[in-house]
Amino acid sequence: MKIHCAEVTTEELNYLQANLSDLEFSSSPDKLDGETALDETIEMLSIFVGSEISEGTLRRYPNLKFIATRSTGYDHIDLNVCKKAKVKVSNVPSYGEHTVAEFAFGLILALSRKIYLGVDRLKKTGEFSYDDMQGFDLKNKTLGIIGTGKIGRHVITMAKGFDMSILAYDPYPDKLLAEQYGFRYVTLEELLPASDVVTIHVPYLSTTHHLIDETRLALMKPTALLINVSRGGLVDTEALLVALEEKKLGGAGLDVLEEEGHIKDEYSFLKYGHPQATDMKVLLANHRLLKLPNVLVTPHMAFYTGEGVERILKTTVDNIQAFLSKKPQNLVS
Ligand code: NAD
């Protein structure tokens, strides 16, 4: 069977070829669209988020039966057109929920124990001193989790390991999960004042824009930490700055900033870089958040581990093998 891999790096191609040795490969590092001229007899495509699958693209490849996108998002593929043409499409539904959860916990520990401040002082001054570095234990503290989906539930299991109490908020509560891990779902208004650490794991939607705003920040303990590894727009940055500067909040760990704008799929950073990298450089130079000692900002890197990257390719290989053995998986169309 003939497969064409678009937007593929040499390393990715080597992995796919090594694990799908029965297929006849062609490949290109470039995006694919209706204008791309390939062998018209190809039967499978493996693409990424920059490739557009439209009616025009499908018309060029009448033998096409299957598209494996190496991404979670699939809005670069016209699913209606694929359905009409009887082309099945599979995606990579998840590649590392625990990867992002581990990073959220990294931020929690770095802030609660002032790890970054300790390292920074020692490197800059050579002072082997813990003056002003007193932290707090996580054991017996309350973790407020906003969003108990794929990532949030991993944060819950980790928090249990630290003997933390858990409160959660999610419009779609998972009662079984709550029973299994012994936590309660409460309203945001109950969660925020009761939590020592609040961590956000919800998608950015028009309904979640500034989910944490001035009013909700005012409900939090003045010692509490706010962690956001989801999307910048979930938190009102200006209100956060004021709360931190006026010492109405203990600290913040942010892997995402509102200024990043709309981000679809983290893994597109690996191929195309951050879409706002240049603007962000200028902007960050003056960003007040970066200047606060109780704030850690990281460059949207919670997803980025070797294992996470490999899982994308492994799932793609599994998707292709499942299709070949007539038991397709992870189908979105
Ligand atoms: P998910 O869809 O599995 O879970 C999201 C949860 O949020 C669901 O349980 C949903 O019911 C809940 N939810 C929806 N609206 C809500 C609201 N208004 N209030 C509270 N909860 C609400 O998603 P996930 O895989 O856990 O990912 C969460 C987010 O993490 C993603 O949307 C993405 O923005 C972000 N993310 C960041 C990185 C990174 O590198 N920083 C990597 C991957 C994902």
Boltz pocket constraint, residues with backbone or C-beta under 6 A from the ligand:
constraints:
  - pocket:
      binder: B
      contacts: [[A, 97], [A, 100], [A, 146], [A, 147], [A, 148], [A, 149], [A, 150], [A, 151], [A, 152], [A, 169], [A, 170], [A, 171], [A, 172], [A, 200], [A, 201], [A, 202], [A, 203], [A, 204], [A, 207], [A, 208], [A, 229], [A, 230], [A, 231], [A, 255], [A, 256], [A, 266], [A, 300], [A, 301], [A, 302], [A, 303], [A, 304]]
      max_distance: 6.0
